[in-house]
Amino acid sequence: MSLQNDLTQKVIEAVKQLYQVELPTVEFQPTRKDFEGDITVVVFPMLRQIKGNPVQIGTKIGEYLVENVDEVLKCNVVQGFLNIVITDSYYLNFFNNIFEEANFGYVKSQSNDAVMVEYSSPNTNKPLHLGHIRNNLLGYSVAEILKASGKKVYKTQIINDRGIHICKSMLAWQRFGEGETPESSGLKGDHLVGKYYVAFDKAYKEQIAESVESGTPKEKAEKEAPILLEAQEMLRKWEAGDDEVVALWKKMNGWVYDGFDTTYKNLGVDFDTLYYESDTYLLGRDVVKDGLERGVFFKKEDGSVWIDLTDEGLDEKIVLRSDGTAVYMTQDIGTAIQRVTDYPDINGMVYTVGNEQDYHFKVLFLILKKLGYSWAEQLYHLSYGMVDLPSGKMKSREGTVVDADDLIKNMEDTAESISQELGKLDGYSEEEKKELYRTIGLGALKYYILKVDPKKRILFNPEESVDFQGNTGPFIQYTYARIQSILRKADFDVSTALDMTMDLHEKEKELLKQIQLFPETVQLAAENFSPALIANYTYDLVKEFNSFYQQVSILGETDEQKRNFRIQLSQKVGEVIQSAFRLLGIDVPERM
């Protein structure tokens, strides 16, 4: 438990004894640097229940705590703020209890209820790009944080492997590919298929231009371009199960899946289960028909089926077209229900999807609630902003996307360039250097993206992210490596029991306070689906450690008890950094 949690009940108890009032909550904040204290109780909110002068109220509560709580050494009141000084023995006892706790801050699964986290969910007509990277990193990290908070988690994606966009790549390959394969071209399968998606767009635009030049209105030319009509016909054949089209679809999708698997492996993300749109696109229609009979939906004169959400501040939403075919919403309704059928322990889902789909998920969640599914109360849209580069926006049809594989390679190259400039790689083999560049480059990329609140748009600057100073992944990785260096140099027995009467240096106490916040931060990050809370906690911990490192002697300390404690404390900081970074999907190097 954190210091705040420990003290909450004590303050409530004090107020009950002194004023016969039951406080609903107690508000805390860190003590300001210019006042003595480890934690501060804010007295002003208590004035709703207790009438009186906030200084006098704070003083009385402080006196009660000093007299009745062993951990409280002394108190002081500044205006309406009660600053509490905690005994060194409290912190030493805390450290003693957690020192051998391998995964301090993590909670073992305590619930039979599982959460399914969906992320990635790409189209199979092009490679993964920078936007997919943010999606994957967020989804994977949130899944790991939820696990660490005590939840059972399934990681999944729904692969968009059907539709007109897939047929565009297939048709272009038929027309222009001349039998080209990943093996014959040396291209990753997803890159090869993406190349033909771009080729389709080029041919389509040329046909439109020719048609417009011969006098056809542009809108008509766009709808009647021969290559588009052929792609539409190919989609009809696929839906009818045409053997030749289905065989081509399977072959080209297979190339893409192989390419995706390589990217996922390089990025360090994985999945427990996969769903495919080709299997799910017919789901949901029976649910809509059942909902229609129960009055959840209504039918318009043309036979289309809708839901009226105007009472909830939204609008009417179509769920079945007049010809009985499904829309994306129908499919998503059916897929959500199918997942709970497949995994009956699911009691919630997290959808990692960009903020352009905010409205879609509001509607989806409302429909599922109206259909009476209890788990629909536990659905969450992990909405995130776009990622921009200094060079501007991306357009996949025109082939101007920032390719995920290229970006990962660029990050490794940037890490190599900066590491060589710093000149700290003496004694490394070429293989060790390569692995280090990869660890630093990927760590820089992941941390730069995950330290930002998901809802915010990001301007991603690769060079800035691989800075060894400031709030960056490499800065934190370097601190971890520094701690491992200290531990390697401590070639003597440091496992002696703590002297519980030892006086703590101010910097030791500050570091212990920061470590104590880790379990609370994991829970908070899980509740808010926010890896940014973990990232920025880790940066604060590292800043505190570096301040400690600069102001106290560790290996050079002459007092054996103090020296051993400082080495143990450094070791625990390293373990917490590693645990926190594991939740972000980031590795830490033993040497840098």
N, C-alpha and C positions, 0 to 999 in steps of 0.2 A: 504493500500500500504506500501511497505517496504521503509526504508530510501533511499536505492539505487534507487528505482523507483522514489521517490520524487525528488531526486537530479539530476537524468539523464537529465531531460528537462532543469533544471536550468543551468547545465554545457553546454549543447548544445546552449542554449540561450546566455550564456556568450561568447562562442567562436564566435558565429555569430556576436555579437555586437563588439567584440574586433578585429576579424580577417576577418570578412565577409566570413566565411567558415561554411558550414553545415556538422557537424560531423555525420557519420552514426550510431556510437555507442560510449558509454563511458565505459571504463574499470575501475572497482572498485575492491578493496580488503580490508580486515579488516586492521585497522591501527596496526602496530607492537607495542608490549607492551612497548618498550623502547622509543616510541615517543608519543607526546600529540596528541590526535585526536580520533574520533569515527569511521570514515570511510575515506578511502584514494582513491583519483583519480590517476590512473596511466597515466602520461603525455606522456610517450614515444610513444604509438600508434598514438598519434595526430600528430607526426612529419611527418607522411605520407601526411597530409593535410596542416600543418602549418610549415613553415621554421623558425628555430630559436633555441635559447637555451632553453632546457626543464625547467630549474630552473626559467628563466624569464617568460616563458609561464605560468608555474604553479603559480607563484607569481601574475601575472596579473589576472588570472582566480579567484584566491583566494580573491584578493581585490574586484573584481566584486561581488562575492558571499556574502562577508561580508556586502557590501554596499546595495545589492539589495534583499537578501533573509533573511527574519526575523529569520529563524531557524538556520542560520549559525552564530555562535558567533565569531569565529576567525579561522585562517588558518596558517599553516606553511609548508614550502617546504623543503624536503630533497632530494637532487639530482633531479630525475624526478618524485617524488612522492608528491602529494598535500594532506596533512593531514588536515582534516576538523573537527573542534570541533563544536558539535551541542548543542543548548541551552537546558537546563533542561526543560523548558516549552514545548518544542516540544515533549519530551518523556512523560511528564505528560499529555499533551493533547491527545497523542496517547492512553495512558492507560485509560484515562477518557472515550474515545470513545468506547473502547472494553470491559470495565469492565463487563457490563451487557450482553454482546454478548454470549449467551449460547454455541453456537458451533463456537467459533472464529476459523478461519482458514479453515472452510468448506465452500463450495459454493453450494447454492441451484441449483438444476438442471436447466440449462439454454438452453438446447438443445433438439430438438425432435429426434436427432440421438442417437441411443443406441449402446452399445458395448456388445457383448456376450463374457464372459470369461469362457473357458473350463478348468476344472482341475479334478483331481482324476482319472477318466476313468480306473477303475481296470478290471482285468479278474475275472470271477466268479468261478475260480477253486482254490482259495487260499485266505487267509486273507490279509488285508492291512499290509504293512511292513514299515520300516524306510524310504525307498525311497518314498513311497506314502505320508508319513507324510510331507516331504519337499514339495512335489507336492501340497498337499492340503493347507498347510500353505501359500505357495507362491500365489497360485491361489486365495484363499479366500481374502488374504490381498490386492492383486492388485485390485480385484473387489471392495473392500471397499475404497481403495485410489481413484480409478477412480470415484466412487460415490461422495466422498468428494470433488473432483475437479470440480464437476458440471455435470458429465456424467450420463445418464441413463444406468443401467447395468443389464444384465441377467446373472446369474450364472448357469452353466450347466455342465454335464458330459456325455460322451458316454460310456455306460457299455458294455464291451466286453464279451457278454454272449453266444457266439457261437464259434465253431471251434474245432479242434482236441484236444486242451488242456482241454476243457470242457468235451469232451467225455471220456478222460482218467480218470478223477475223477469219472464220472458216471459209467464207466465199472468196475473200481476197487471197487466201493461201491457195485455194483451188485455181484461181485465175492467174496468179503471178508467182506462185511458189516453186513451180517446176520440181516438186517432190522434195524440197528442202526439209531437213530434219535437224534437231539439236545436234546430233552426231556429225552430220555432214557440214553444218555451218559453224560448229564450235560455240554456238550461242546457248545459254540457259533456255530451257523450254518456255518459260514465261516471257522471256525477252523476245524469243522468236515469234510467239503468237502476238505479242504486243506490236512487233514490227508490221504485221499484216493488218492489225487494227488501224494503224497510222496509214498504211497503204490504201485501205478501203476509203478512209476519209479524204485522201488526196484524189482518188479516182472519182469519188462522189462529187467533190467540189468542181472538178474539171467538167463533169457531165452537166452540172447545174450551170456553169459559166457558158458552155456551148449552147445549151437550151435557151438561156436568157438572151444570148447574142443573136439567136435566130428568131427572137420575138416572143418567147414564152414568158409570162409573168413569173417573177422569182418564186413566189409561194407555190405556184403550180409546178414549177421546175423542180423544187425541193421535194415535193411529194411524189413526183412521177419519174424521178431519175431511175433509169433502167437497173443500175446496180443496187439501189435501195429496194426496188420491187423484187429483185432476185433474192435478196436477203430475207425479205418478208415471206417469200414463197418457201425458202429453206426452213424458216421457223415453223411454218405450217406443216411441212413434211416431217420435221423433228417431232412435233406434237402428235402427228399421226403414226409415228413409229417407223418411218421409212428406214430400211436397213442400211442403205448407203450413207444417208445423212447421220444416222445414229452412230455408225462405225467411225466416221470422220470426227464427230463430236467427242467420242470416247478417246480417240487417238490424240487429238489436240489438247483436250482437257488433261490427259495423262502427262503430256509434256509440261503443262502449267503446274500441276501438282508437284512434280519433281522439282521444278524451279522454286516454288513456294517453300517446300520442305528445306531446301538449302538456305534460303533467306531466314526462315524461322530459326534454324539451327545456329546460323551466324549471329542472329539477334539475341539468341538465348531465351526464346519463348516456346511454350509447348501447349498442348491441348489434351484433355482427357477424352473428349468425344467430338465427333464432327456431324453436322447436318448439311444436307445438300438441297438447294432449291429445286432441283429436278425431282426430288422425292417429296418435297413439302408444298409445291405450288398448287396442288389440288386440295390441300388441307383447309379446313375452316368453312367449307360450303355447307356441310351438314350442320355445323354449329349455328351458322346464320339461319338456316331453315328452322332449326329448333327454337332459336331466339325470336324468330318471326312469329311462330305459333304462341310464344309466351308474351308477346307484346313488347319485347325489348327493341325490335326493329319494326319498320313499317315499309309497305310497298307503294311505289308511285304508279301513276297510270301506265307508264311505259313498261312496267314489270320490274324495274330496278328496285333494289332493296337498300334502305337507308337507316341511319340512326339519328335521332334529334338530340343534340347536346347543347341546345341554346340555353337551357336552364343552368348549365354549368359555365356559361360565358363563352362557349365555343359555337360551332355552327352545325349544320346537318352534314353527315359524312356518308358517302356511298360505300356499301360493303359487298354488293353483287350487282354486276351490270345487267341491263335489260335482257341480254342473251344468256344470262345465267353464269357467265364467267366471273372468276374472282379478280379482285384488285389486290394490291400488296397488303392492304390492311387485313383482308380476309385470310390471306396466307399467314400473316404474323399472328393472328388470333389462333389459327389452327396449330401453328408451330409451338406456341407457348403451351397450349393444352397437351400437345404430343410429348413435350419435354417432361411434364409432370407425370404423364402416363409411363414414360420410359424410366423416370427416376422418381418414384413415389415419395421419397424423403425430401424433395425440393419444397421449400416454403418461401421462396423468393428468387428473383432474377435481377441481374444487373446487365443492362444493355450499353455497351461502349460504342457510341455512335455520335458523329459530329453534330454541332448545334443547329445545323440546317434542318435537322429532323425533330426538333423540340416539339413542334405541334403534333407530328405523327404519333409520338410516344404518349403525349397527353391523352390523345384520342384512344389509342390502343389500351392504355391502362384503365381508362374510364369504361370502355366497352367490356373488358374482362371483369371489372367490378360489377357492372350491371348484369352480366351473365351469371353472377353469383359465386365466382371462384374466390375462396377465402384467401388464397395465396396472392391474389391480385393486389392486396393491400401492401405487399412486400416487394413491389416492382420498382426499380429505380433506373432512370435514364442517366448514365454517366456521360453527360453532354460536355463536349470540349470544343475549343476554338481552333481556327485554322492555324497552320504553321506556314509562315512566310520566310523566304530567304532574301538577303539584300538584293538579289537579282530580280525579285518580283514573284508574281503568281504562277501557278502551274496549269498546263492544259494538256491532258493525256491524249486527246484526239490528234493534237498537232505534234505529239512527240516531244513536248517541252517540259515533261515532268521531271522532278528530281528523283531519280531512281534510288530505291532503298539500298540495293547492292552497291551502287556507285558511292552513295553517301557513307556507308559503312567503311568501304575501302579508303575513301577520302579522309575519314576520321583517323584511321590507322596511320595513313601517310602524314597527316598533320601532327599526330602524336610523335611519330618518328622524327620529323623535322625539328620540333621543339625540344625533344629529349636530347637530340644530338647537339643542338645549340647550347643546352645547359651542361653537356659534357659530364654526365654522372653515370656512365654505363661501363666503366672499366671493369674487366673481369667477367663480363657477360658473354656467353656464346651467342652465335648468330640466331640460334633457335630460341634462346632465352630472350634476346632482344625483340624478336618477332612477336613472341607471346606477350611481352610487356607492352609493346606498341598497341597490340590488340586490346589488352586490358584497359590501358589508359584511354585509347580512342573511343571504345564503346562506353566506358565509364563516363567520359566527358559528354558524349551524346545523350546517354540516358539521364544523367543527372541534370543537364541543362534543360531538358524537356520536362522532367518530372518535378523539378523544384518550383515550377510555375503552377498556380491554381489551374485545374483542368479547364475551367470556364473561360480563361483568358486566352486571347490570341497571342501567338509567339512569333517573334522575329528571331529566327535561328541563325546564329553566326558561328560556323565551325571553328574558326581561329580563336574567337573569344572563349568558346567552351573549353578549349584545351589550355587554359591558363593555369599555371601552378600557384597562383595567388587568388584570394577572394573566394566567393561562393561558387566553387566549381567542383566537379568530380575529382579531377587530378589533385587539387589541393587537399581534399579529404583522404584520397588514396595515399598521398605522400605522408600525411600524418600517421596513417595506419602503418606504413612501412617504417617510419621513424620509431614507432613503438616496438615493432618487431626487432629492430636493431638494438634497442635498449634491452629487450629480453634476451637476445643472443649474447650480449656482452655481460649479462648478469649470470656468470658461470659459477654461481655459488648457491647454496640452498636458501631460498626465500620463502619457504613454506611454513616458517615458524608462526605460531598462533599470535593473533593481535594482542597487544597490550591495551586493554580497554580503558586504561586511565591516561593514555597518551593524549597530549594536547595537539589539536589539529592546527596546521597552518591555514590561514584564510583561503588560500588557493586550493588546498586539499578539500576543504569544506564546500567551496563553490563547485568543484568537480563532482563531489558526491551528490550534491543537490541536483545537478544536471543528470547524472546517471539515474537518480531516483525517478525522474520524470519519464523515463523510457516506456515502461508498461502503460502508463496513462496516455502517452502519445500514440502508441499502437492502437489502443481502444478508440481514441479520438479520430485517428486516421480512418479506422474501419467504419465508424459511425458516419463520417463525412465523405467516405469513398475518395480520400484525398492523399495520394502519395506525397504531395507537396509538404504536408505536415511532418512526415518522416524525414524527407530530404532536409528541410530547414532545421529540424531538431538536431540532425547529425552535424550540420554546419555549426550550430551553436555549441554542441559538445566539443567539436574539434577546436573551435576558437578558445573555449575554456581550457582545454588540455594544453594548447600551445602557450597560453598565458601561464599556466602552472609550470610547464617545461622551462620557460624563460626565467621564472622567478624563484624556483626552488631547486636545490641540488637533488639529483636522484641517485645515480650510481656513485657520486662523490660524497654523499652524506656520510658523516663519521658515526652518527648514532645508528647502530645496527637495526633497532626496531623501526626507526623512521625510514631508513633506507629500504628495508624489506617491504614496509607498507607502501611506499611510493612506487616500488616496482610492481607490487600486486595491483595497486590502483591503476597504473599504466596498462597492465595486462587486461584489466576489466574494461577499461575505456576501449582498447583495441577490439575486445570481444563484442562490445555494444556497437561499435562502428561496423564491424563485419555483419552482425545480425541485422542492423538497420539497412545496410546496403544490400543484403540478401533480399529484403522485402522490395527493393527497387530493381532487383535483377542485375545488380552490379557486383563484379568481382573486386577483390582487393589484393594487391601484390605484396609478397613478403619482403621484396626489396625494390627500391626505385633509385 
